[in-house]
Amino acid sequence: MAGLGLIQFDEWADLYADRVRVMRTSAVRDLFAAASRSDIISLSGGMPDINRLPLEKVAEVAAHAILEEGVAGLQYGDTTGRPQTKQIIRGLMADFGVEIDLEDVTVTTGAQQGLDLLGKTFINPGDAIITEGPTYLGALQAFSAYQPKVHTVAFDEEGMCTDLLEAKLKELGPRGAKFIYTIPTFQNPGGVTMSLPRRKRLLELAHEYEVPVIEDDPYGRLRFEGTPEPLLRSLDNEVIYLGTVSKVFAPGLRTGWIIAPLPILKKLNMVKQGTDLCGSALNQVIVEHYFNETPWAETLTLICAHYRARRDTMLEALEEFFPPEASWTHPAGGFFVWVTLPEYMDTPQMLSVALDAGVTFVPGDGCFPAGSGLGKNTLRIAFCYEEPELLREAVRRLSLVIEERLELYRAFIKAGAL
């Protein structure tokens, strides 16, 4: 992709650790520069619509965080987070039927730090871990630094296919994987939600094969329709849970949390001390004041109504413009739609053409382990940020790029070249 960076000779290349050699940059972050162009409509980034936050109230909250808390918000803090922030988290978790004590939770610098801490705590080079396939590319990026062998399990409209998970666990044997990582609600990138029978079966298999489960739940409050499924953590208190305020308040505050069994949490806290000593006390204070002093749930309901309208617009545009050879998921919440094209399509190659057409997306291969060869005929498109009229235009532009590729393939078939 022209303009996204220059290749330079690196005279220090032989000094880097092996773990860095196997890491890759985030496909979404690499697209940010292109997506910021005024002529580009972005379907790539899962950015929440913070423009609809009550910014004047947020400004008051930020001022209170300094004036009322004094130097406490500007000083070092506890590695595990402020007790007041943990009280907020305890209330948020109680909404989903999860009762926790303050010592059960550690506040993290976004849920992304939680992923890195879990990778650092559990993974040795060559260890097996299990994820959905496709999965959150940021999780793959975090885990890749510790050089695991990533095994993927496909999903359908009911979430991770637990029959395939069982087969994989049988192949690896008891304790053959360090953990199972899943986003069961409005999965990224798939948008699908795991059904209750599959949630229960996943937990049964995890106990049978003695494998910890990591539940990543950034989108659980962004429901547009249907009845919520219980959190895995609410069904089993041995589940390791990751939460964040990024999608319900502000991602720039980088405030998330881990809930885990105490022996695991003690190890995570020890690792965290070596990572950042402690998170930002000021950001935590702002979070506390926002959730205590504003009608945040009402604000989120209004924002979700906009997300739903955008989701509806995207699905309608896909039906109108996309070719019959394409299929896609129908999320009941969250940010993303997962599109599958014929196997001969190559979405990484298609991206540069799409940029020329004024639209971005995330090629699906980035949501699978590096070198797996999977996902090249798939793509993730986000409906969370752009306005409906722009979403419709973006889908139309993308459909033309896809149709051009399909026409070329059809011409080869007609000519007998394939």
Secondary structure, DSSP 8 states (H G I E B T S, - for coil): -TTS------TTGGGS-HHHHT----HHHHHHHHHTSTT-EE-S-----GGGS-HHHHHHHHHHHHHTTGGGGGS---TT--HHHHHHHHHHHHTTT----GGGEEEESHHHHHHHHHHHHH--TT-EEEEESS--HHHHHHHHTT--EEEEE-EETTEE-HHHHHHHHHHH-TT-SS-EEE--SS-TTT-----HHHHHHHHHHHHHTT--EEEE-SSTT-B-SS-----HHHH-TTSEEEEESTTTS-GGG--EEEE--HHHHHHHHHHHHHHHSS--HHHHHHHHHHHHHS-HHHHHHHHHHHHHHHHHHHHHHHHHHS-TT-EE---SBSSEEEEE--TT--HHHHHHHHHHTTEE-EEGGGGS-TTS---TTEEEEE-SSS-HHHHHHHHHHHHHHHHHHHHHHHHHHHHT--
